[in-house]
Amino acid sequence: VDVVYPEVWVVGADFATSLDWLGGVGLWGEFSFTFHDDVPILIDINGNKFNEMQVDKGWFFKAVVGWDNSFTKWFYVNMQYIYGFVDEFGDNDLEHYLMVNTDFKMVNEQILLRLSLVMNLTDPSAIFMPSMTFGFWQGASLVAGGLFHFGEDSSTFGNRTTGPNYVFL
């Protein structure tokens, strides 16, 4: 198997601002246009050659738009809409995602409960990652949490190739 990387040109831009008239809500966006050559799959097994086109020459568009806000000194929310995940390539491979992160600070900010969710809105499937950080000691913290996949076997995040569910400490 020979790994071939197509020539790729990416042009993009981003913006970020804080909307003071909405209490300092942060707003941002990023977008890119990717122009690329053909992406072939060439396999040679003992002289038997297989040639298949994975992605034809062309271009595609990816984008992210999001907002965040600290509603109180102990509650923060970050939400993003994503068109085209980091591992998706080609005009026919891009899907729609929603990412939500929340932070709850407790006990004078010595405990942080973080809830993170990434949902594929196209298939539907999701990854949920709750964690709790204990920072009672100066210069050290203890983190406990998990990573859980949801969805059908054929979905983006329910697929076994995304890895197992697990807990960590």
C-alpha positions as CSV (number, residue, x, y, z in Angstrom):
1,V,0.0,0.0,0.0
2,D,1.4,3.4,-1.0
3,V,0.1,6.3,1.0
4,V,-0.6,9.2,-1.4
5,Y,-1.3,12.8,-0.2
6,P,-3.1,15.0,-2.7
7,E,-2.0,18.6,-3.2
8,V,-4.3,20.7,-1.1
9,W,-4.8,24.5,-0.9
10,V,-6.8,25.9,2.0
11,V,-8.1,29.5,2.1
12,G,-10.0,30.6,5.2
13,A,-10.8,33.3,7.6
14,D,-12.1,33.7,11.1
15,F,-13.6,36.3,13.4
16,A,-14.2,36.8,17.1
17,T,-16.0,39.4,19.1
18,S,-17.6,40.1,22.5
19,L,-21.1,41.4,22.4
20,D,-21.2,43.9,25.3
21,W,-24.9,44.7,24.7
22,L,-25.7,41.0,25.5
23,G,-23.7,40.9,28.7
24,G,-20.3,40.1,27.1
25,V,-21.4,37.0,25.1
26,G,-18.5,35.8,23.0
27,L,-19.2,35.1,19.4
28,W,-16.8,33.5,16.8
29,G,-16.7,31.8,13.5
30,E,-14.2,30.2,11.2
31,F,-14.6,29.0,7.6
32,S,-12.4,27.5,4.9
33,F,-12.4,26.5,1.3
34,T,-10.3,23.5,0.5
35,F,-9.1,22.9,-3.1
36,H,-7.6,19.5,-3.8
37,D,-6.4,17.0,-6.4
38,D,-7.9,13.6,-6.9
39,V,-7.6,11.3,-3.9
40,P,-7.1,7.8,-5.3
41,I,-6.9,4.5,-3.5
42,L,-4.1,2.4,-5.1
43,I,-3.6,-1.1,-3.7
44,D,-1.1,-3.7,-5.1
45,I,-1.3,-7.1,-3.5
46,N,1.2,-9.6,-5.1
47,G,0.8,-8.0,-8.5
48,N,-3.0,-7.7,-8.3
49,K,-3.7,-3.9,-8.6
50,F,-6.9,-2.2,-7.4
51,N,-7.5,1.4,-8.3
52,E,-10.5,3.3,-6.9
53,M,-11.2,7.0,-6.7
54,Q,-12.0,8.0,-3.2
55,V,-12.5,11.7,-3.8
56,D,-12.5,13.4,-7.2
57,K,-10.6,16.7,-7.8
58,G,-12.6,19.6,-6.5
59,W,-13.2,21.8,-3.5
60,F,-15.3,21.9,-0.4
61,F,-16.3,24.3,2.4
62,K,-16.1,23.8,6.2
63,A,-17.3,26.1,8.9
64,V,-17.6,26.6,12.6
65,V,-19.7,29.2,14.4
66,G,-20.1,29.4,18.2
67,W,-20.8,31.4,21.3
68,D,-19.9,31.3,24.9
69,N,-20.8,33.1,28.1
70,S,-20.2,33.1,31.8
71,F,-23.7,33.5,33.2
72,T,-22.4,33.6,36.8
73,K,-19.0,33.3,38.3
74,W,-19.7,29.5,38.7
75,F,-21.6,28.7,35.4
76,Y,-20.0,28.8,31.9
77,V,-21.5,27.6,28.6
78,N,-19.7,27.1,25.2
79,M,-21.7,26.0,22.1
80,Q,-20.5,25.5,18.6
81,Y,-22.1,24.4,15.3
82,I,-19.6,22.5,13.1
83,Y,-20.0,21.8,9.4
84,G,-17.3,19.2,8.5
85,F,-15.5,17.5,11.4
86,V,-11.7,17.4,11.5
87,D,-11.4,13.9,10.0
88,E,-13.9,14.6,7.1
89,F,-12.5,15.3,3.6
90,G,-14.4,15.9,0.4
91,D,-17.7,17.5,-0.6
92,N,-19.7,14.3,-0.1
93,D,-18.2,13.5,3.3
94,L,-19.2,16.5,5.4
95,E,-21.8,16.2,8.2
96,H,-23.4,18.6,10.8
97,Y,-22.4,18.6,14.5
98,L,-23.3,20.4,17.7
99,M,-20.8,20.7,20.5
100,V,-21.8,21.8,24.0
101,N,-19.5,22.3,27.0
102,T,-20.5,23.5,30.4
103,D,-18.5,24.2,33.5
104,F,-19.9,24.3,37.0
105,K,-17.5,25.7,39.7
106,M,-18.2,24.7,43.2
107,V,-16.7,24.9,46.7
108,N,-14.9,28.2,46.1
109,E,-13.7,26.9,42.7
110,Q,-11.9,23.9,44.2
111,I,-14.3,21.5,42.4
112,L,-15.1,21.8,38.6
113,L,-17.8,19.7,37.0
114,R,-17.4,19.8,33.2
115,L,-20.0,18.3,30.9
116,S,-19.0,18.0,27.2
117,L,-21.1,16.7,24.4
118,V,-20.5,16.3,20.7
119,M,-23.5,15.3,18.6
120,N,-23.5,14.3,15.0
121,L,-26.8,15.8,13.8
122,T,-26.7,13.8,10.5
123,D,-26.6,10.2,11.6
124,P,-27.5,10.8,14.9
125,S,-24.8,9.8,17.3
126,A,-22.9,11.4,20.2
127,I,-19.9,11.4,22.5
128,F,-20.5,12.4,26.1
129,M,-17.6,13.3,28.4
130,P,-18.4,14.2,32.0
131,S,-15.5,15.0,34.3
132,M,-14.9,16.3,37.8
133,T,-11.7,18.1,38.8
134,F,-10.7,18.4,42.4
135,G,-8.2,21.2,43.1
136,F,-7.9,21.2,46.9
137,W,-4.1,21.2,46.7
138,Q,-1.9,24.0,45.4
139,G,-0.2,23.1,42.2
140,A,-2.0,19.7,41.8
141,S,-5.5,18.5,40.9
142,L,-7.3,15.1,40.6
143,V,-9.5,14.5,37.6
144,A,-12.1,11.7,37.3
145,G,-14.5,11.2,34.4
146,G,-15.5,9.1,31.5
147,L,-16.0,9.0,27.7
148,F,-19.2,7.4,26.4
149,H,-20.2,6.8,22.8
150,F,-23.9,6.7,21.7
151,G,-25.4,5.7,18.3
152,E,-26.0,2.8,15.9
153,D,-23.0,0.7,14.9
154,S,-23.0,2.4,11.5
155,S,-23.0,5.9,12.9
156,T,-20.0,8.3,13.4
157,F,-19.6,8.0,17.1
158,G,-21.4,4.7,17.7
159,N,-19.1,2.8,15.4
160,R,-16.6,0.5,17.1
161,T,-13.7,2.1,15.4
162,T,-14.2,5.2,17.6
163,G,-13.0,3.1,20.5
164,P,-14.5,1.8,23.7
165,N,-16.4,3.6,26.5
166,Y,-14.1,4.2,29.4
167,V,-13.7,5.9,32.8
168,F,-10.5,7.6,33.9
169,L,-8.9,9.0,37.1
